[in-house]
């Protein structure tokens, strides 16, 4: 018999609504997976929302997946569903991990747990008849954790939200990824990022260290350093029309790394050097050098994809890059590549408009999104 650990308290109706922004990688993709390597990351203003209300059991609705009112109980470490979830198990994974981590942490704090309904949805961008969701799994995880904690009157700081969200997201994704997207969704703005040591974190969790102790520890190698953003800075986002499985690509890259680590290291070092140059140029406000580093970053990512036989730079992303360069700007893929979105960076609106128009003429779709400066927040 499972021990249900939800104590109901309905003295007053409580409703909490939090949201977290999406993300775009500016420089250093793929190399960011290597410990100690830094990249530049931005948050964008297409948010995922999480709404939490009092209820008589845990109830989960995810609008983006058409999931409504799945009921569950918490047994002290995991959610036990009353409803059949076999057809939506994968779609539930991130919100499930986020809720479980939140409730385990609250239980450690001796905070009485309360039943609730939670609903999430992402702000979509319509492109023709198709909707492009910036509702990433990371933004969803961050918004859910912040909302559940606050619903229980625990006002978590952003560092706590980031660390709990990273734990949930890392395990929901199969212990892969750098959690740069979790950082973007938590902190907002533009920042330098270096990932945490995954072996350290895995060891802590598998030894069953208290979550509060893990949060209070200094995470080896983790860095989030905010960057000042010039008023003239413009980042355009272009959609190529294709999607890509990041986790599958990472697994394939790891297999290639195991077969030829020398070449892998050299290619990653080239990407890391581009990102380091971009960081230095940004801090010195050397705009021409910054854009040059981003364009070189694209070439390095192309070489990495060719070597690993992974379509990191698709023909559409290459075209996006070439159009931006044609106008004296920087253009590159953003994130793991394989399609999805690319970016262009420049410092004047006339150039941005020319890039946007040429993208459209080439069949690329500009996305109506801009930098987000707030990170996770209560609505």
Beta strands, then each sheet from edge to edge (+ up, - down):
strand 1: 15-27
strand 2: 38-54
strand 3: 58-62
strand 4: 67-74
strand 5: 79-81
strand 6: 116-122
strand 7: 124-127
strand 8: 130-133
strand 9: 190-194
strand 10: 223-226
strand 11: 234-239
strand 12: 330-333
strand 13: 341-346
strand 14: 365-366
strand 15: 377-378
sheet 1: 5+ 4- 3+ 6+ 2- 1+ 15-
sheet 2: 5+ 4- 3+ 6+ 2- 9+ 10-
sheet 3: 7+ 8-
sheet 4: 12+ 13- 11+ 14-
end
